[in-house]
Amino acid sequence: MPYISELLNNKIYDSSDEIVGKLQDILISPKEANFAPLEFLVIKTRDRQTKFVPYEYVANFDGSQITLKNLFNKAFLSQLPSGHQYVYLKKDILDRQIVDVVGTRVVRVNDLRISVFENKMCVVGIDASFRGLLRRLGWSGSTVPVPFKVNLIDFREAKLLDNRGPLQLSTVAEQLAHLHPADLANIVEDLDIKYGSSLLASLDSAEAAKVLEEVDPTLQTLLVKYLGPEQAGKILSKMSSDELVDLVKTLSSQEASELLGDINVGHATNLQKLISYPDNTAGGLMTVDFVSARPDWTVAQTIDEIRKQSEKMRSIVHVYITDESGGFKGIVSVRRLLLAKPGALMTDLAKQFPRHSSLKPGDSTEKIIKLMTKYNLYTAAVLDKDKKLAGVVTIDDIMRQLFPSA
């Protein structure tokens, strides 16, 4: 059975054996989770007009010859039927990008395999291999030794985002929940801005925020601008405060003001404080997204608070104990919290770290690393001049500083 590359530009003969034109393209009507039957041949006639021939009038269809059952003037249409959505195999699919969820990558559609399925000629496979590209160039295995394997993707698993967009596997929606945000970020980075932003916009805002945090900072800025204020605002409002601050710093003052204007007042105030700190300092790296509890709270009260706050947090390793004025009193690990009796008080569970084991907003990255290494910390509290808890530096913030391209 042929590939589309072997069919395009072939001469087309009608029932009188007269050449009526050349094959310019093929139209299909995609069907969810099924092979797509060929609907129309798009023919460029000798007088350079475009005509459409329903596939039911095709007698022979292979790589060497295409013939019609009828005379051409009784078979062609000058316009497509209204009310139907058709996709051009060459114009809309060839050379477009497809999201390979299993391989967490983006590949290019180099060719399309056409074959018979349930007595209908259908598009059955997408060839994303290098061999498919060579076939497009006319270097078939019969003329040039081609050691590269064909890599066909089942067309039933393909879904068109739009008539000019990339292909997205139909299993994407189901599998996105199982993909790590970093893997999905790699896919977004491989797509161009238009379709990378489309993929982000198709996700739940909270999931999109996690993915955007993993995207290269330069691309982050472009994606936010392309998404527009409304769509970007929904996603950015779900980002962790430290990541959002890093992003805001890449925007112009006007763009930053517009962005912060769409965020609730309390959150915007915290962001403004974080923005004021220099990069590569504890203040510039810290997040204000943490769970705090009062010393006189019980374990049961604290767990209820965690339930309320959990959707806003990327992870919860510790609960930070503060008094009513924000004074730092210690931390309690989630492990210790779960093992404690429901009526136990947080003040009795709080672990008191030495005063010098906390950070100041102006502390350098080097000092943060030394402190976290010395005390085996996954998180480190940042205290202001009044010994109030200003924020928390996490180990992943430090790792990102050490390996920014990871």
VEXDRENMAR-650809 format. One line per field, with one value per residue (C-alpha): x, y, z; residue number from 1. Coordinates in steps of 0.001 Angstrom, whole numbers. Each point is the difference from the previous one (the first is absolute). Layout:
% VEXDRENMAR-650809
u <- (X | ...)
v <- (Y | ...)
w <- (Z | ...)
resi <- (NUM | ...)
% end
This chain:
% VEXDRENMAR-650809
u <- (0 | 1324 | 1233 | -1385 | 3471 | -250 | -3393 | 347 | 552 | -871 | -1996 | -3691 | -1833 | -3757 | -1950 | 894 | 3683 | 451 | 2320 | -2223 | 2565 | 2295 | -689 | 508 | -1332 | -2417 | -2862 | -1145 | -2589 | 1723 | -1943 | 765 | 1999 | -453 | 1774 | -975 | -1390 | 1063 | -2851 | 1237 | 2945 | 1119 | 986 | 1876 | -1302 | 1974 | -1472 | 1220 | -3424 | -664 | -2667 | -1228 | -800 | -1825 | 2072 | -2922 | 810 | 3577 | 689 | 3728 | 2074 | 3634 | 3458 | 208 | -3400 | -3233 | -3067 | -3668 | -3062 | -1795 | 660 | 1557 | -2777 | -2514 | 2093 | 1467 | -1390 | 1087 | -788 | -84 | -3347 | -910 | -524 | 2958 | 3443 | 2777 | 3734 | 2634 | 2598 | 2796 | -842 | -1215 | 1889 | 3261 | 2973 | -2129 | 939 | -1432 | 204 | 1386 | -1183 | 1707 | 3348 | -734 | 1203 | -1201 | 594 | -756 | -2446 | 2259 | -2452 | -3408 | -780 | -3187 | -1607 | -3316 | -1916 | -3499 | -265 | 851 | 3220 | 1169 | 2909 | 1310 | 3408 | 2192 | 3643 | 2216 | 3212 | 3006 | -751 | -3333 | 1856 | 2323 | -3038 | -1389 | 3263 | -326 | 2707 | -1867 | 1557 | 133 | 2344 | 2038 | 705 | -2010 | 893 | -2415 | -3101 | -3526 | -1616 | -3769 | -2396 | -3532 | -2229 | -2871 | 1927 | 314 | -2174 | 228 | 77 | -1119 | 343 | 3404 | 1193 | 2217 | -1346 | -637 | -424 | -3523 | 1487 | 1616 | -2945 | 3 | 3752 | 761 | -985 | 2693 | 2756 | 2425 | -237 | 3675 | -683 | -2993 | 2104 | 2434 | -2862 | -1086 | 3580 | 177 | -3204 | -67 | -1489 | -3473 | -474 | 1970 | -2389 | -2964 | 1174 | 350 | -3432 | -1547 | 1184 | -1604 | 1368 | 1749 | 1650 | 938 | 1647 | 2172 | 1062 | 725 | 2260 | 2161 | 260 | 3146 | -281 | 372 | -2765 | -2143 | -153 | -938 | -2696 | -1578 | -115 | -1489 | -2635 | -1357 | -950 | -3151 | 1323 | 3447 | -1545 | -1848 | 3206 | 2317 | -2336 | 707 | 3791 | 2130 | 961 | 3760 | -409 | -2520 | 2369 | 2776 | -2396 | -1248 | 3586 | 370 | -2955 | -90 | -1313 | -3286 | -457 | 866 | -2532 | -2729 | 830 | 23 | -3250 | -1764 | 1228 | -1693 | 1305 | 1603 | 1857 | 1085 | 1400 | 2101 | 1248 | 1021 | 2092 | 1688 | 717 | 1895 | 2632 | 3073 | 313 | 2224 | -764 | -2204 | -2616 | 107 | -219 | -2526 | -3686 | -2839 | -2025 | 242 | -2339 | 238 | -1660 | -331 | 1847 | -3273 | -1626 | -617 | 1190 | -3611 | -371 | 3271 | -960 | -3264 | 2058 | 2188 | -3119 | -1116 | 3399 | 1119 | -1333 | 2216 | 3170 | 2358 | 1038 | -232 | 2995 | -217 | -2491 | 1480 | -998 | -518 | -1665 | -2731 | 2550 | 1824 | 2874 | 1713 | -263 | 1166 | -1086 | -1809 | 523 | -3074 | 1262 | 89 | -3403 | -1579 | 1469 | -1095 | -3255 | -2813 | -164 | 3737 | 1022 | 2267 | 2217 | 870 | 792 | 1971 | 3644 | 2169 | 2879 | 3041 | -385 | 2835 | -1771 | -2461 | 651 | -181 | -1518 | 3375 | 1921 | 1835 | -583 | 3296 | -1081 | -3371 | 1713 | 2396 | -2811 | -2325 | 2867 | 1179 | -3445 | -1315 | -2898 | -2536 | -1325 | 1489 | -1896 | 776 | -469 | -178 | 1706 | -2832 | 396 | -3278 | -380 | 357 | 114 | 1544 | 2818 | -445 | 2591 | -1403 | 622 | 3661 | 244 | -1372 | 2723 | 2677 | -1424 | -2086 | -178 | -1264)
v <- (0 | 3482 | 2951 | 3414 | 1060 | -2652 | 1306 | 3773 | 1537 | -3282 | 253 | -826 | -1793 | -162 | -2944 | 1115 | -361 | 3746 | 1877 | 2496 | 1466 | -757 | -907 | 3140 | -1181 | -2377 | 906 | -1962 | 543 | -1033 | -2306 | -296 | -3149 | -1461 | -146 | 2851 | -1084 | 1978 | 2344 | 1998 | 205 | 3574 | 231 | 2762 | -122 | 783 | 3501 | 420 | -120 | -1856 | -2710 | -2472 | -3628 | -2160 | -3066 | -2257 | 819 | -1306 | -3310 | -464 | 1734 | -901 | 1424 | -605 | 1046 | 1648 | -636 | 969 | -2173 | 2747 | 2762 | 2915 | 2468 | -2303 | -540 | 3295 | 2727 | 3612 | 612 | -2167 | -823 | 2480 | -1007 | -2377 | 493 | -1417 | -201 | 145 | -2715 | 1923 | 3565 | -617 | -3063 | -610 | 1710 | 906 | -947 | -2837 | -329 | -3407 | -448 | -3326 | 1388 | 3439 | 1694 | 1788 | -1620 | 1034 | -1716 | -1042 | -2218 | -1673 | -3662 | -747 | -3432 | -1874 | -358 | -1521 | 301 | 3707 | 1719 | 1776 | 1829 | -2613 | 1223 | 3020 | -467 | 2137 | -1803 | 1286 | -2638 | 1731 | 3225 | -1747 | -1479 | 3514 | 971 | -2910 | -2142 | -3278 | -3209 | -1302 | 2744 | 789 | -2335 | 1369 | -1593 | 2146 | -1682 | 1229 | 1388 | -30 | 1536 | -1390 | 2679 | -1054 | 1513 | 3369 | 3039 | 3265 | 3078 | 2077 | -47 | 1664 | -1283 | -2842 | -3453 | -908 | -3628 | -644 | -1594 | 3318 | 1164 | -3251 | -252 | 3613 | -732 | -2689 | 2054 | 1842 | 3776 | 39 | -2519 | 1945 | 3174 | -1678 | -520 | 3641 | 1106 | -2119 | 1491 | 3491 | 2849 | -244 | -3692 | -86 | 2588 | -1960 | -3085 | 1979 | 1540 | -3456 | -1061 | 651 | 3324 | -1639 | -2609 | 2653 | 2029 | -2956 | -505 | 3691 | 17 | -2647 | 1814 | 1917 | 3567 | 1697 | -2121 | 581 | 3695 | -587 | -2506 | 2356 | 2808 | -2289 | -1397 | 3476 | 1618 | -2008 | -3493 | 739 | 1452 | -3246 | -2002 | 2434 | 277 | -3696 | 313 | -117 | 3468 | -331 | -1304 | 2732 | 2658 | -1275 | 239 | 3478 | 1250 | -850 | 2203 | 3722 | 2193 | 512 | -3713 | -816 | 2546 | -1441 | -3472 | 871 | 1889 | -3284 | -1631 | 383 | 2822 | -2138 | -2167 | 3024 | 1664 | -3072 | -81 | 3658 | -757 | -2949 | 2012 | 2543 | -2556 | -547 | -3232 | -2761 | 1014 | -1733 | 2724 | -388 | -3798 | -457 | -753 | 1247 | -3122 | -1953 | -1265 | 1709 | -851 | 1657 | -1442 | -708 | -1850 | -3706 | -2557 | -433 | 3753 | 103 | -2931 | 1801 | 3041 | -2138 | -1309 | 3587 | 1109 | -3143 | 972 | 3097 | -1928 | -1933 | -2128 | 143 | -1277 | 2142 | 2123 | 3269 | 1135 | 3761 | 2203 | 2520 | 2636 | -2427 | -722 | -3270 | -2680 | -3163 | -2683 | -3318 | -2614 | -1486 | -3440 | 1013 | 1633 | -3190 | -2104 | 2363 | -233 | 2248 | 1995 | 691 | 3681 | 1286 | 1815 | -3373 | -1544 | 2915 | -660 | 2875 | 601 | 2000 | 3700 | -130 | -2763 | 2495 | 2397 | 3741 | 1425 | 1274 | -3255 | -1241 | -3250 | -1315 | 585 | -1655 | -3093 | -232 | 366 | -2522 | -2480 | 384 | -543 | -2420 | 2304 | -416 | 3443 | 2959 | 2784 | 3605 | 2474 | 3778 | 2431 | -427 | -3791 | -430 | -2721 | 1715 | -3105 | -3395 | -1133 | -3559 | -2451 | 90 | 3765 | -668 | -2847 | 2274 | 2522 | -2676 | -1597 | 2680 | -1941 | -3240)
w <- (0 | -835 | 1990 | -885 | -1142 | -2740 | -1149 | -86 | -3458 | -1715 | -3219 | 229 | -2826 | -478 | -1491 | -3547 | 919 | -392 | 2370 | 1886 | 2357 | 2923 | 3611 | 2073 | 3364 | 1736 | 2302 | 3029 | 2699 | 3264 | 2287 | 3690 | 840 | -3488 | -3334 | -2319 | -3413 | -3057 | -982 | -3025 | -2353 | -577 | -3669 | -1791 | -3579 | -3133 | -85 | 3627 | 1613 | 3238 | -108 | 2584 | -826 | 2576 | 795 | -956 | -3652 | 312 | -1746 | 633 | 2636 | 488 | -402 | -3728 | -1363 | 1070 | -2155 | 261 | -639 | -1921 | -2442 | 1804 | -881 | 1716 | 3108 | 1160 | 2258 | -209 | 3671 | 3069 | 1624 | 2724 | 3600 | 154 | 1501 | -2139 | 582 | -2742 | 462 | -1705 | 987 | 3535 | 1213 | -1871 | 1674 | 2995 | 3541 | 2035 | 3757 | 927 | 3573 | 578 | -1118 | 1542 | -3151 | -3094 | -3388 | -3567 | -2346 | -2867 | -1878 | 253 | -643 | -1945 | 5 | -120 | 3234 | 100 | -3799 | 53 | -989 | 3148 | 1546 | 2404 | 1131 | 588 | -958 | 2212 | -928 | -1918 | -2601 | -596 | -699 | -2457 | -1744 | -411 | -1686 | -2408 | 1568 | 300 | 1208 | -3565 | -1198 | 3092 | 2909 | 2917 | 3346 | 1989 | 1390 | -700 | 3126 | -526 | 2512 | -129 | -1551 | 2261 | 2875 | -1722 | 551 | -1926 | 2231 | -2967 | -3779 | 128 | 3354 | 1126 | 628 | 3586 | 991 | 1207 | 3087 | 982 | 2062 | 1955 | 352 | 870 | 3582 | 103 | -1635 | 2228 | -565 | -1008 | -2788 | -1198 | 99 | -2402 | -2427 | 322 | -652 | -3152 | -1405 | -1442 | 2053 | -1519 | 636 | 3234 | 1422 | -1406 | 1850 | 3233 | -447 | -446 | 3462 | 3333 | 1323 | 2953 | -2247 | -2550 | 2763 | 1026 | -3608 | -570 | 3062 | -1684 | -3346 | -953 | 1435 | -3385 | -1468 | 3092 | -799 | -3634 | 926 | 2525 | -2549 | -2640 | 2360 | 690 | 3346 | 714 | -736 | 1420 | 3155 | 735 | -290 | 1766 | 2991 | 626 | -192 | 3125 | 1179 | -539 | -3553 | -782 | 1287 | -2265 | -2935 | 910 | 101 | -3701 | -980 | -601 | 2834 | -1848 | -673 | 3611 | 1276 | -2220 | 1192 | 3687 | -474 | -771 | 3214 | 3378 | 2167 | 2702 | -2462 | -2043 | 3137 | 770 | -3575 | 142 | 3088 | -1674 | -3144 | 2095 | 1014 | -2218 | -1942 | 1442 | 3579 | 2538 | -487 | -3774 | 151 | 2792 | -373 | 2172 | -745 | 3236 | 2729 | 3357 | 3299 | 3389 | 3013 | 1848 | -2896 | 351 | -2515 | -1182 | -615 | -1906 | -2223 | -815 | -990 | -2246 | -1761 | -642 | -1318 | -1841 | -3435 | 0 | 875 | -2240 | 2971 | 3780 | 1934 | 3139 | 1885 | 1268 | 3466 | 366 | 2599 | -814 | -1049 | -2313 | 2385 | -869 | 2708 | -1746 | -2462 | 68 | -2692 | -1614 | 1039 | 3640 | -352 | -1342 | 2796 | 2784 | 1952 | -1346 | 3231 | 289 | -188 | -2739 | 2485 | 1565 | -3385 | -1455 | -663 | 1106 | -2379 | 1113 | -732 | -2538 | -2010 | -1470 | -2888 | -537 | -3221 | -1155 | 497 | -3085 | -1852 | 1322 | 3594 | -663 | -1387 | 2954 | 2533 | -1660 | -406 | 3598 | 1509 | -2670 | -811 | -2794 | 836 | 1814 | 1767 | -1001 | 2863 | -286 | 2372 | 2527 | -28 | -1824 | -2589 | -3380 | -2187 | -637 | -2302 | -1276 | -1217 | -3563 | -124 | 766 | -2494 | -2701 | 812 | -263 | -3162 | -1765 | -3278 | 1556)
resi <- (1 | 2 | 3 | 4 | 5 | 6 | 7 | 8 | 9 | 10 | 11 | 12 | 13 | 14 | 15 | 16 | 17 | 18 | 19 | 20 | 21 | 22 | 23 | 24 | 25 | 26 | 27 | 28 | 29 | 30 | 31 | 32 | 33 | 34 | 35 | 36 | 37 | 38 | 39 | 40 | 41 | 42 | 43 | 44 | 45 | 46 | 47 | 48 | 49 | 50 | 51 | 52 | 53 | 54 | 55 | 56 | 57 | 58 | 59 | 60 | 61 | 62 | 63 | 64 | 65 | 66 | 67 | 68 | 69 | 70 | 71 | 72 | 73 | 74 | 75 | 76 | 77 | 78 | 79 | 80 | 81 | 82 | 83 | 84 | 85 | 86 | 87 | 88 | 89 | 90 | 91 | 92 | 93 | 94 | 95 | 96 | 97 | 98 | 99 | 100 | 101 | 102 | 103 | 104 | 105 | 106 | 107 | 108 | 109 | 110 | 111 | 112 | 113 | 114 | 115 | 116 | 117 | 118 | 119 | 120 | 121 | 122 | 123 | 124 | 125 | 126 | 127 | 128 | 129 | 130 | 131 | 132 | 133 | 134 | 135 | 136 | 137 | 138 | 139 | 140 | 141 | 142 | 143 | 144 | 145 | 146 | 147 | 148 | 149 | 150 | 151 | 152 | 153 | 154 | 155 | 156 | 157 | 158 | 159 | 160 | 161 | 162 | 163 | 164 | 165 | 166 | 167 | 168 | 169 | 170 | 171 | 172 | 173 | 174 | 175 | 176 | 177 | 178 | 179 | 180 | 181 | 182 | 183 | 184 | 185 | 186 | 187 | 188 | 189 | 190 | 191 | 192 | 193 | 194 | 195 | 196 | 197 | 198 | 199 | 200 | 201 | 202 | 203 | 204 | 205 | 206 | 207 | 208 | 209 | 210 | 211 | 212 | 213 | 214 | 215 | 216 | 217 | 218 | 219 | 220 | 221 | 222 | 223 | 224 | 225 | 226 | 227 | 228 | 229 | 230 | 231 | 232 | 233 | 234 | 235 | 236 | 237 | 238 | 239 | 240 | 241 | 242 | 243 | 244 | 245 | 246 | 247 | 248 | 249 | 250 | 251 | 252 | 253 | 254 | 255 | 256 | 257 | 258 | 259 | 260 | 261 | 262 | 263 | 264 | 265 | 266 | 267 | 268 | 269 | 270 | 271 | 272 | 273 | 274 | 275 | 276 | 277 | 278 | 279 | 280 | 281 | 282 | 283 | 284 | 285 | 286 | 287 | 288 | 289 | 290 | 291 | 292 | 293 | 294 | 295 | 296 | 297 | 298 | 299 | 300 | 301 | 302 | 303 | 304 | 305 | 306 | 307 | 308 | 309 | 310 | 311 | 312 | 313 | 314 | 315 | 316 | 317 | 318 | 319 | 320 | 321 | 322 | 323 | 324 | 325 | 326 | 327 | 328 | 329 | 330 | 331 | 332 | 333 | 334 | 335 | 336 | 337 | 338 | 339 | 340 | 341 | 342 | 343 | 344 | 345 | 346 | 347 | 348 | 349 | 350 | 351 | 352 | 353 | 354 | 355 | 356 | 357 | 358 | 359 | 360 | 361 | 362 | 363 | 364 | 365 | 366 | 367 | 368 | 369 | 370 | 371 | 372 | 373 | 374 | 375 | 376 | 377 | 378 | 379 | 380 | 381 | 382 | 383 | 384 | 385 | 386 | 387 | 388 | 389 | 390 | 391 | 392 | 393 | 394 | 395 | 396 | 397 | 398 | 399 | 400 | 401 | 402 | 403 | 404 | 405 | 406)
% end
